[in-house]
Amino acid sequence: MKLSVLVPTSLVREAEDQREATRKLGYVARAAAVFRADELVVFPDEDGENKWGGEFVETVLRYAATPPYLRKEAWGKRDELRYAGILPPVLVSSTTAGDSDETPALREGIVTEVGPDDRVRVNCGMQHPVSLFTPPGMNVSKGERVAVRISSREPVRARIVDEPLPGFDVSRMDLTEALGRPDAGVRIATSRYGESLSVPRLGDLTARITDAGGMTVVFGSPGRGLPDMLGMSPEDVADVEPSVGPGFDLWLNTIPRQGSDVVRTEEAMFASLASLTLTE
């Protein structure tokens, strides 16, 4: 099942400095990795942004999702990444084997050059980028992430494979566009004003998510929840009208016994996804 997580560009609005904003984004990336999100989409909330907006948020999250062996060449030095050293390790569970030449390993690579005759050069953590053929029917472009199956390091034997990579993609997209995709699954808006999540309700919802092939879970930012962003009142959310909002299937309060006035985005992600990803 596909899991898409949507967060606003304003999610670091309460951070006192860039260091704290970076740390916060690191835990957002951690939550996406822990609960096996397929993608982390950043949607615009320009009215709620403070010092750091969409470009900063997307850049730090993309960096956090990049395997360590690709970060230096893929990113170089950028002002947005000044405090990247404090990011907690994402440590995505991987099908990648160790450094043994006897066991084929699946690694993430980045296309550094596209050449003729379906050949591309790929940086996949080897000493140098390697020249590989693209599989029939597969088109890749410079900067694209690809899966590389490595069967030997000395000599190098590797091939690009059309297989899913461990980890998650990061992109920036309008909220309505993200919710309108055919593979969005059950579209869930998280809000303290939504329907309280209970054990019986979770059972019904899990079955619904399974039938839909996945879910898209949308979070707000500290002090500025989704209703505020969308110009909605708590009463609008409580009405649970299908036509309310930009295309949600339901509004859900995943922390019904909330004891703090404000739940930060990264906290809401861990609390919400822990329940919503339970299996039957």
C-alpha positions as CSV (number, residue, x, y, z in Angstrom):
1,M,0.0,0.0,0.0
2,K,1.2,3.5,-0.8
3,L,1.7,6.0,2.0
4,S,1.9,9.7,1.1
5,V,2.6,12.2,3.8
6,L,2.0,15.9,3.2
7,V,3.5,18.7,5.3
8,P,3.3,22.5,4.8
9,T,6.1,24.9,4.0
10,S,5.3,26.6,7.3
11,L,6.1,23.6,9.5
12,V,9.3,25.3,10.9
13,R,7.5,28.6,11.6
14,E,8.2,28.5,15.3
15,A,11.9,27.6,15.1
16,E,14.1,30.3,16.7
17,D,17.0,29.8,14.3
18,Q,18.2,27.8,11.3
19,R,19.8,25.2,13.5
20,E,16.5,24.4,15.3
21,A,14.6,24.5,12.0
22,T,17.1,21.9,10.5
23,R,16.8,19.7,13.6
24,K,13.0,19.8,13.4
25,L,13.0,18.8,9.7
26,G,15.3,15.9,10.6
27,Y,12.7,14.4,12.8
28,V,10.1,14.9,10.1
29,A,12.3,12.8,7.8
30,R,12.8,10.3,10.6
31,A,9.0,9.8,10.9
32,A,8.7,9.3,7.2
33,A,11.4,6.7,7.3
34,V,10.2,4.9,10.4
35,F,6.7,4.4,9.0
36,R,7.8,3.5,5.5
37,A,6.3,6.5,3.7
38,D,6.7,6.3,0.0
39,E,6.8,10.1,-0.5
40,L,6.9,13.2,1.6
41,V,5.2,16.1,-0.2
42,V,5.7,19.8,0.8
43,F,2.7,21.9,0.0
44,P,2.6,25.8,0.1
45,D,1.5,27.8,3.1
46,E,3.1,31.1,2.4
47,D,0.9,33.0,4.8
48,G,2.1,30.9,7.6
49,E,5.8,30.9,6.9
50,N,8.3,32.8,9.0
51,K,12.0,33.0,8.2
52,W,12.3,29.7,6.2
53,G,9.9,28.8,3.4
54,G,9.4,26.1,0.9
55,E,12.8,26.1,-0.7
56,F,14.6,25.6,2.6
57,V,12.1,22.9,3.8
58,E,12.3,20.9,0.6
59,T,16.1,21.2,0.4
60,V,16.7,19.9,3.9
61,L,14.2,17.1,3.5
62,R,15.7,16.0,0.2
63,Y,19.1,16.0,1.8
64,A,18.0,14.0,4.7
65,A,16.4,11.4,2.3
66,T,19.7,11.1,0.3
67,P,21.9,8.2,1.2
68,P,25.1,9.4,3.0
69,Y,27.4,8.1,0.3
70,L,25.7,10.4,-2.3
71,R,25.3,13.6,-0.2
72,K,28.6,15.3,-0.8
73,E,28.6,15.1,-4.6
74,A,24.8,15.5,-4.9
75,W,24.6,18.6,-2.8
76,G,27.9,20.2,-2.3
77,K,27.8,23.3,0.0
78,R,24.5,25.2,0.2
79,D,23.4,27.8,2.8
80,E,20.2,25.8,3.5
81,L,22.4,22.9,4.6
82,R,24.7,24.9,7.0
83,Y,23.5,22.8,9.9
84,A,23.0,19.5,8.1
85,G,25.5,17.8,10.4
86,I,22.9,17.8,13.2
87,L,20.3,15.9,11.2
88,P,19.5,12.5,12.9
89,P,20.4,9.5,10.7
90,V,17.4,8.4,8.7
91,L,18.7,4.8,8.5
92,V,16.2,3.5,6.0
93,S,15.7,-0.2,6.1
94,S,17.4,-1.4,2.9
95,T,17.7,-4.5,0.8
96,T,21.2,-3.4,0.1
97,A,23.7,-6.1,1.1
98,G,27.1,-5.3,2.7
99,D,30.4,-4.8,0.8
100,S,30.8,-8.5,0.0
101,D,31.3,-9.2,-3.7
102,E,29.5,-12.5,-3.3
103,T,26.1,-11.0,-2.5
104,P,24.3,-8.8,-5.1
105,A,23.4,-5.4,-3.5
106,L,20.6,-3.0,-4.4
107,R,21.8,0.6,-4.0
108,E,20.4,4.0,-4.9
109,G,22.3,5.9,-7.5
110,I,22.0,9.4,-9.1
111,V,22.4,9.8,-12.8
112,T,25.2,12.3,-13.4
113,E,25.3,12.2,-17.2
114,V,23.1,10.9,-20.0
115,G,24.9,9.7,-23.1
116,P,24.0,8.1,-26.4
117,D,23.0,4.5,-27.0
118,D,20.9,4.3,-23.8
119,R,24.1,4.7,-21.7
120,V,24.2,6.8,-18.6
121,R,26.8,7.5,-15.9
122,V,25.6,6.8,-12.4
123,N,27.1,7.7,-9.0
124,C,26.1,4.8,-6.7
125,G,28.7,5.1,-4.0
126,M,31.5,3.5,-5.9
127,Q,34.9,5.1,-6.2
128,H,33.8,6.7,-9.5
129,P,30.5,7.0,-11.4
130,V,29.9,3.9,-13.5
131,S,28.7,3.7,-17.1
132,L,25.5,1.6,-17.4
133,F,22.8,0.7,-19.9
134,T,19.3,1.8,-19.1
135,P,16.8,-1.1,-19.2
136,P,14.5,-1.3,-22.3
137,G,11.5,1.0,-22.1
138,M,13.0,2.9,-19.1
139,N,13.9,6.6,-19.7
140,V,16.1,8.4,-17.2
141,S,17.3,12.0,-16.9
142,K,20.2,13.8,-15.3
143,G,19.8,14.0,-11.5
144,E,17.2,11.2,-11.4
145,R,17.4,8.5,-8.7
146,V,17.7,5.0,-10.0
147,A,18.1,1.5,-8.5
148,V,21.4,-0.2,-9.2
149,R,22.0,-3.9,-8.7
150,I,25.7,-4.4,-7.9
151,S,27.0,-8.0,-8.3
152,S,30.7,-7.3,-8.1
153,R,32.9,-4.4,-7.1
154,E,36.3,-5.8,-8.4
155,P,35.8,-5.8,-11.3
156,V,32.7,-3.6,-11.3
157,R,29.6,-5.4,-12.5
158,A,26.4,-3.5,-12.1
159,R,23.1,-2.8,-13.9
160,I,20.2,-0.4,-13.5
161,V,17.0,-2.2,-12.5
162,D,13.4,-1.1,-12.6
163,E,12.8,-1.7,-8.9
164,P,11.5,0.4,-6.0
165,L,14.1,1.9,-3.8
166,P,14.0,1.8,0.0
167,G,13.2,5.2,1.5
168,F,11.0,8.0,0.4
169,D,10.8,10.7,-2.3
170,V,10.5,14.4,-1.5
171,S,8.7,16.8,-3.8
172,R,6.8,20.1,-3.6
173,M,3.2,20.2,-4.9
174,D,0.0,22.2,-4.5
175,L,-2.3,20.6,-1.9
176,T,-5.3,20.2,-4.3
177,E,-3.0,18.6,-7.0
178,A,-1.6,16.1,-4.5
179,L,-5.0,15.1,-3.2
180,G,-6.4,14.8,-6.7
181,R,-4.0,12.1,-7.9
182,P,-5.6,8.7,-8.7
183,D,-3.3,6.8,-6.4
184,A,-4.0,9.1,-3.4
185,G,-6.0,6.4,-1.6
186,V,-7.9,7.5,1.5
187,R,-7.3,11.2,1.9
188,I,-7.0,12.1,5.6
189,A,-6.7,15.6,7.1
190,T,-5.4,15.6,10.7
191,S,-6.9,18.2,13.0
192,R,-7.9,18.4,16.7
193,Y,-11.4,19.4,15.4
194,G,-11.8,16.2,13.4
195,E,-13.4,12.9,14.3
196,S,-11.7,11.3,17.3
197,L,-9.8,8.2,16.4
198,S,-10.9,5.2,18.5
199,V,-10.2,1.5,18.5
200,P,-13.4,0.5,16.7
201,R,-13.0,3.4,14.2
202,L,-9.4,2.4,13.5
203,G,-10.5,-1.1,12.5
204,D,-13.0,0.2,10.0
205,L,-10.5,2.7,8.7
206,T,-7.8,0.2,8.3
207,A,-10.0,-1.9,6.1
208,R,-11.0,1.1,4.0
209,I,-7.3,2.0,3.5
210,T,-6.5,-1.5,2.4
211,D,-9.3,-1.5,-0.1
212,A,-8.2,1.9,-1.4
213,G,-4.6,0.7,-1.8
214,G,-3.1,3.2,0.6
215,M,-3.6,6.7,2.1
216,T,-2.5,10.3,1.9
217,V,-2.1,11.9,5.4
218,V,-1.9,15.7,5.6
219,F,-0.5,17.6,8.6
220,G,-0.6,21.3,9.6
221,S,2.0,23.4,11.3
222,P,2.4,24.5,14.9
223,G,-0.2,27.2,15.8
224,R,-1.6,27.0,12.3
225,G,-3.6,23.9,11.6
226,L,-5.1,22.8,8.4
227,P,-8.5,24.6,9.1
228,D,-6.6,27.9,9.4
229,M,-4.7,27.3,6.2
230,L,-7.9,26.6,4.3
231,G,-10.0,29.4,5.8
232,M,-12.3,26.9,7.6
233,S,-13.8,27.1,11.1
234,P,-13.9,24.3,13.6
235,E,-17.6,24.0,12.9
236,D,-16.8,23.4,9.2
237,V,-14.5,20.5,10.1
238,A,-17.1,19.0,12.6
239,D,-19.7,19.0,9.8
240,V,-17.6,16.4,8.0
241,E,-19.2,17.4,4.7
242,P,-17.6,15.6,1.7
243,S,-17.5,18.9,-0.2
244,V,-15.6,20.7,2.5
245,G,-11.9,21.3,1.9
246,P,-9.8,20.6,-1.2
247,G,-10.6,17.0,-1.5
248,F,-10.3,15.2,1.8
249,D,-12.2,12.0,2.5
250,L,-12.3,12.7,6.3
251,W,-11.0,14.9,9.1
252,L,-9.4,12.9,11.9
253,N,-8.2,13.7,15.4
254,T,-5.5,11.2,15.9
255,I,-4.6,12.5,19.4
256,P,-8.0,12.7,21.0
257,R,-6.6,13.2,24.5
258,Q,-4.2,15.9,23.5
259,G,-2.7,17.4,26.6
260,S,-0.7,20.3,25.1
261,D,-2.1,23.4,23.5
262,V,0.1,22.8,20.4
263,V,1.3,19.6,18.9
264,R,4.3,20.1,16.6
265,T,4.2,18.6,13.2
266,E,6.9,16.0,13.8
267,E,5.1,15.0,17.0
268,A,1.8,14.7,15.2
269,M,3.4,12.6,12.5
270,F,4.8,10.0,15.0
271,A,1.5,9.9,16.9
272,S,-0.7,9.7,13.9
273,L,1.2,7.3,11.7
274,A,1.8,4.9,14.6
275,S,-2.0,4.3,14.6
276,L,-2.8,4.6,11.0
277,T,-0.2,2.1,9.8
278,L,-1.3,-0.7,12.1
279,T,-2.3,-3.8,10.3
280,E,-5.5,-5.9,10.9
